[in-house]
Amino acid sequence: MFESFVVLAGLCGAMQSEAAPDGVVVTSITGSLEEGMIPTLERAVRRAKELRSSTLILELDTPGGAVDIMGRLGDLLRSQGLTSIAYVTREAGSAGAYLALCCDKVFTAEHAAIGSAYPIVMVPGVGLVTDVDPRIIEKQVSFLRAKFRDAAQAHGKDGLDAMAQAFVDPQVGVVLAATPDGDRVLTQIEFDDLVRQSGPGDVRLLKTICAEGKLLALSAAEAFDYGLSDGIVTSREELLEAVKLAGAPIVEVQASWSERFVNQLGGLVRYVLFGLGALLLILELKSPGFGLLGIGGLTLLGIVFFRNYLAGLADLPELLLIILGVVLLALELFVIPGFGITGFLGVACIALGAIFSFLPFLFPAGPSESSYLRDVLGGFGAMLVGIVAAIFPLTRWILPRLPWFQHMTLAGTTAVVGSSAALAEPSVSTSVGARGTAYTDLRPAGKVDVGGALFDARSDGGYIERGTTIVVSAVEHSHVVVRTAEEP
């Protein structure tokens, strides 16, 4: 009898031990949504699924962010086999409200707020864009309204989908009504339809939660009163007690160095770095050999590409496309005379590889990805304008006056590279009709030797081979225009 009791007690202890959670995973999203948050949440989800409790607590304090990042984070939270709990510590605005709805349960701190998710258009380097086609905004609103409604309906709570839609669309009014089935949260349209279908006095308006024409945002108390949140807590420990996980070990998943690196170089910063890298490479092409400008340009472009790789945007296909473009461009510049189809294909491959390295998809599917594509193209457009605006003053006035740049471009007493520097010195000036030789191949740009001085030159015809006798046909401020001596 005693032995049976011992065995039974051992079985009960084993069952209790097996049922006991071996930890709760906690991670946080603080600040605007960034791409580096995606791998952080992926690690947190994997870790939570490894534990017997399979519970993930997501602490939210965010004003929102890009729709594409919002969707990818939401898909992770709605993974099967995981109990996710949102804890809004201060605010869950815009895309943050969607992430809260994607969790199985929602808790808030005492003074937290949630809601207000109307889409806006932000372009890197430009900022908020207000003059957007209303049809594009309506398309975005319709798409987000469906996303929010779908996430809310998964909770199975009456009226939650009405509030979720009102977060996004100011045309969706929300009311609290007394019905034969009890007090219910309804959209204004649902309430009006119910009034028409019911008998006199069966349905009464108790309160207008959000009037039509305004966006819905809820305080912690309102979110709890209307059934959006499951409770108001003052700390993480109180939250664990509320979900019956008090005393469970906490497994914190924080952003790694690589994920913080991705976040710090997000947004406008990556476009600035990419633009500076491209600008340095363009300036390198104006000097002989390969020096600090080229190394600096390749380093900056490599940093941006590495950042996009860590964010899950760039991979081997984009890298191969860029390498192919560089090879084609090198063939055009150093092997094939002139500048033709090979050069254009090289530039196109480099441009496409760069753009694709900023995109998480090949072709956009849906309004959110189309909006993301427009943002990336807008960022590249602003970057291109900045490069064009910077090249002229740099090459004409600033760099030729810097001693280190003159040294790097072989400036000296007997030979000066760069006609802006050469023409400023009377002893190495030249004029129309002066004869010399092509110091490099001209395709159509290159260097020429006129009277012992090197000048930036451009052929007024086609390709001129190195060593060919040339004649100066025009003198510009920053270069000379030449033709072969045999040409009329």
N, C-alpha and C positions, 0 to 999 in steps of 0.2 A: 504493500500500500504506500509506504513511504517512498519507495523507488519510483512508483507511478507518479506520485506527486512531484518528485524531483524532475522527472522527464517532462511532465506537463508544464512545470514552471520554466524549464529550459526552452521548450517550444514557444511559450508565450514571450519569453525574453528575446528569442531569436526573431519572432514576428515583429515585436516592437522595434528591435534594432533595424530590421529590414525596412520598416515603414518610416523610420526617423529620417528626416532630410539630412544629407551630408553637406549642405551648404546652399546659399542663395547668392546668385550672381547679381552684382550691382554695377551698373555703368551709368554714365551721364552724358547728356548733350547740352552744352552750355554755349551761348552765343549763336550767331547765324550759322545755318547749316553749311558745312563744308564737306568736300569729297573725302577728306581724311577720316571723317566720322564713319564712313561706310565700312572700311576694314576693321575699325574698332568694334562696331556693333556686330560684325560677322564673328569676330573672336568671342565676344560675349555670348552670342547665341549658341555657338558650338560648345562653349564651356558649360552653359546652363543645361544643354541637352545631355551632357555627360553625367550630370548629377541626378540622384534619385528624385529630388524635388522638382527638377526641370522648371525652375522658377527664375525669371529674369525681372529685376526691378530697374526701370529706366527713369532716372531723375532728369526732369526737363526744366530748363530755364532758357528759352530761345524765342526770339521774335519771328523766327521762320527762316526761309531761304528759298533756293531754286526748286522749282517743281520737280525737275528730274531727280535731284538728290532726295527730295521728300518721298517720291515714289519708290526709290530703291531701298531707302530705310524702312518704309512702311511694309514692303514685301518681306523684309527680314523679320519684322516683328510679328507678322501673321503666319510665320512658319508653323507647320504642324508639329505636334509633340512638344509644345512649349507653352507655359503659362507666363504671360507677360503682364506686368503691372506698371502703369505710368504714375509717377509721383511728380506733380507739377509744383516745384518749390517756389517759383516766383511768377513766371508767365509761360504760356504755351500759345503764342500768337501765330496766326497764319498757318504755315506748314507744320509748326509745332502742335497746333490743335489736331491736325490730321494724324500725327504720330501718336498722340494721346488716344485718339479713337481707334487706332490700329491695335492697341493693347487690350487685353481681356478685361482689365479693371483699371479704373482711374481714381486716384486719390489726389487731393490738393492740400497745400499748406493754407494757413488761415487767411493770408492776404494775397493769394495767388489770383490770376486771371487767365481766362482761356477764350479763344475765338478770334474774330475779325481776320478773315482769310481771303479778302478780295484780291485777285491777281493784279500785279503791276508789272510793267516792262522796264527792266534795267539793262543797259548796254555798257559793257566794260569800257572805261575811258570817256563815257558820255554821261552816265548816271541815269536818273529817272527820265523816261521818255513819256510825255503826256499826249503828244499828237499822234496817237495810234488809231488805225482804222477801227471803228466801233465793232465791225464784224469780227475782227481778230479777238478783241476783248470778250465779246459774247461767246465766241467759240471756246475760249479759255474758261470762262465762267461755267458754261454748260459742262465742259469736261470735268472741272474740279467739283462741281456740284454732284455729279455722278460718283466721283471717287469718294467724297465725304459721305454721301448717302450710303454707299456700299459698306464702308467701314463702320458706320453707325448701326446699320441693320444687323451686322454680325453679332452685336451685343444682345439682340432680342428684346430691347427695352422700348416700351411704347413712347413715342414722341421724340426719341433721340435723333431719328433721321430728319425730323423737321428742324431741330436746332442746328444740326450739321449743315443742312442746306442754307440756312440763314447765316451761317458763318461766312459763306462764300458769296451768296447772291443777295444784294440789297433789295431786290424785288420780292423776296420771300419773307412775308410777315409771319410772326409766330405768336400764338395766344394760348392762354390757359383757360379751358372751358369746362363747365360742369355738364356732364352727360349722364344718361341713364346707367352707363357702365362705370361711373365715377369721374373724378377730375382727370382731364387728359390734356397733354400738350399737343397742339395741332398747328399746321400752317393756316394762314388766313383763308386760303382757298378751301382747305379741308373743312374748316369751321363753317364757312358760308354754305358749302354743299350739305353739310350735316344739318344746318338750320333749315334748309329748304326741304330736306327729306323727312325731318322729324315733326312731331306735333308741336303746337304752341306751348312754350315753357319747358319743353323737354331738354333743350340745349341752351345754356346761358354763358355769356362771356364773363369770366371771372377777372382776367387780367390780360393786358396786352404786353407780352414779354418783349417783343421787338416789332415796331411798326414798319410797314412797307416803306422802302426808300432808305432804310438804315441797316448797317451791318450789326449782327449780333455778337456781343462780347459779354461774357458772364464772369461775375466775381465767384470766389470760392463758395460763398453761401448760396448764391443763385444756382450754381452748377449742382450743388447737392440737393437743393429744394426741388429742382426740376428733373432730377434723376440722371443727370449726366455723370456726376461723380459718385463714387461709392463711399466717400467719407472725407472728413477734414481731419488732418493729423498735424502735429507740431514737430515731429522728428521722424527719422528713419526707424528708430526703435518702436515708436508708437505705430508706425505703419506695419512693421513685422507682427506686432501684437494683433492688429486689426485683421490680418490675413492668416492668423494662427501659425505663424512661423517664428514666434518669439524664441530667442536663444539659439536659433540656427546660425552656424558660422557664415560669415560674410566673405564672399570671394569678389574682390573689386577688380574690374577690368578697366584699365586706364589707357589713354592713347600712348602708343610707343613713339620713339624718336622719329621714325619714318612717317608716322601718321601726323605728328605735329609739324613735321617738315612740309607735308602736303598741304596742311591747313595754312601755314604761314606764307606759302607761295601761291595761294589761291587767289581768285578774283582778278583784280587789275594787275597785281604784282607779276603774275606769270606773263601777261602780255607786255609789260614794260621790259622785263628781262629778255623776252624773246625779241622784242624790237631792238633793244640795245645790242644783242648778239648779232642780229642781221645787219645793223648799221656798222658795227665794227668789221664784219666780213666785207661789206661793200667798200669801206675805207681801205681795207687791206688790198683789195684789187687795184687800188690806185698807187700802190707802192710796189717796188720789185721784191722778189723773193717772198718769204713767209715769215712774219715776225710777231711781235707782241699783240698787234691788233687782231690778227687771225687767230692766235691762241686764245685771246680773251673772248672773241666772238664764238668760237667753237665751245669754249667752256660754259658760257652763258646758255647757249642752245642745248648743250648736254645736260645742264642742271634742270632746265625746263622739261626736257624729254624724260629725265629720270623722275622728276616730280610727277609727271603724267603717268609714267609706268607704275609708280607706287600707288597712285590713285585708281589704277585699273583701267586707265583710258588708253595709254599707248602700249604697244606690244611689238612683237617681231615683224608683223606685216608693215606697220608704219615705218619702222626703222629700215627695213629693206627697201621700201619705196623711196625714202630720203636718200639712201646710199645709191640707188639706181639713178636718181636725179643728179647727184654729185658726179657720178661717173660720166653720164651723158654730157653734163656741162663741161667737165674737164676735157672730154674728147672734142667738144665744139671749140673750146678756147685754145687748146694746144695741139690738136691734130688736124681737124677739119678746117679748111680756109673759110672765112666769112662767118656769118651767124645765121643759121637756117633752122631746119626742122629739128635737128638733134638738140640744139640749144633750147628751143622752145619746149621740147619734150622734157628736157632736164629741169627747166624752171617749173613746169607743170607738175612733175613728179615730186619735187621738193615742196611745192605749195600744198599739194594734196596730202602728202605725208604729214606735213606740219598741222594742217587743219584736222585730219583724222586723229592725230595724236591728242587733240583736245576733246574728242567726241567719244561717248560710250557706246555708239552705234554706228552702223555703216550708212543706213538710210533711216530718216525719222519715221516713226510710227506713232501717230497720235499728236494732238496739239501740244503736249508738254515737250516732246522731243523736237517738234518743229520750232517751238519757242527757244529751246536750248540751242538749236542750230543757228537761229537768227542772232542769239546773243554772241555765239562764237564768231560768226561772220562779221558782226558789228565790231567785236573786239579786234579782229584782224584788220578790218577797214580803218579803224582809228589808229592802229599801230602803223599801217602803211602810210597814212597821212602824216603821222609824226616823223617817220623815217625820211619821207620826201622833203618835209619842211626843215629837217635838221641837216641834210646833206649839203645844201647850197651854202649856208653861212659857215659850216665847218670847213669845207674844202676851199672856200674862196677867201675867208678872212681869218678864221681862228687857227686852224692847224698849221698853215704855212708860216705863221709867226711864232710857233712854239719851237724852241731849240731842239728838244728831244725828237720832235716829228721830223725836223729838217735832217737831223743826224740819221734817223731811221730810214729816210728816203734818199740817203746818199748825198745830201747837200754838202758842198765843199767849195773851195776856191776856184777849181778848174772845171767842175761839172756840177750842174744843178738839175735835179729831177723835179719837175713841176714848173710849168711856165709862169705861174703866178709869182713864184720866187725868182725865176730866171729873168723875167721881164722887169722886175723891180731893181735889178742890178744892171747898170749900163754896160759893164764890161762883158756881159753874157747875153745881151739883147739880140734879137734877130728881126728880120723884116721880110716882107713879101718878096719872093724871088731868090731868097737864099737857098743854097744847095747843101745837102747833107746826106746821111745814110740812115736807113731804118735800123735802130739799135735793137728792137725786138720786132717780132711779127706784128703787123697791124691788122686786127680782125673786127672792126675797123680801127680800134683804139690801141695804143701802145706807146713806145718811146722812140724818139729820133735823136740823132746826134747832129747838131748844126753848129759848126765852128768850135767844136770841143766841148759844148754844153749839151746836157740832156734835157729834152722838153717832153711834156705830155703832148701827145699828138693824136690826131684823128684823120683817117684817110677820107678824102672826098670822093673816093670811088669804092672799089672793092678791097680785096685782100692784098696786102703788100708784104712780101717776104722779107725776112731779116737780111740786112746787107744790101738791099736795093737802094740805088741812088734816088733821092727824093728832092722835090722842090717845094718850098713853103708857098702855099697859095693864099693863105689868110692867117692873120694873127688875132686870136681871141684873147680874152682876159686870162683864162685859166688853161689854155692850150693853143697849139698851132694846128692848122689844117694843111695837109700835105697831099701831093700827088707824085706819081713816079716821074722821073725826068723824061721818059719817053712820051708821056701823055701830053697832048697839046694844051 
